[in-house]
Amino acid sequence: MVSDGIDRLGFLIHDVQRLMRKRFEAKASGLGLSSAQWRLMVRVAKEEGITQARLAELLEIEPISVSRLVDRMEESGWIERRSDATDRRVRMIFPTAKASEAYAEIKSLAGEVYEESLTGVSLEDRRILIKGLEAMAKNLADGETASGEKVKGAEGAAA
């Protein structure tokens, strides 16, 4: 069988993601956040008012682990919990001013890592790469958006 490299696709995507995360963590180490904390903070910054249950789903960790993580981050002044106006049992998570400032720095560091990872890749090839990855994500989403939200009416869609 002649291979065009497609047999390595999953490994390459995984390796690039792992290496980018490792490089980002090295650059972001001075912020005083663990990898799990900055991942949570980015989600909260992007989706203010997200529930703990949704965070657990998006971060792919157990709800009890999210609860402990949120406890620590709240104690450190990164986030705050608020009760939902319609259901007091639901706790929504919001970034504090401290988190919003750090988020801007995190975005800048992420941009540096992206640029470093794309050194030698032409602008056109970058566009093709992004377009291809977006198509792959869409093909595999099973009714979820890129941010992990379920698309209405897609719950019963065939896989």
Helices and strands as residue ranges (DSSP letters): G 6-8, H 9-28, G 29-31, H 35-46, E 50-51, H 52-59, H 63-75, E 79-83, E 91-95, H 97-117, H 123-140
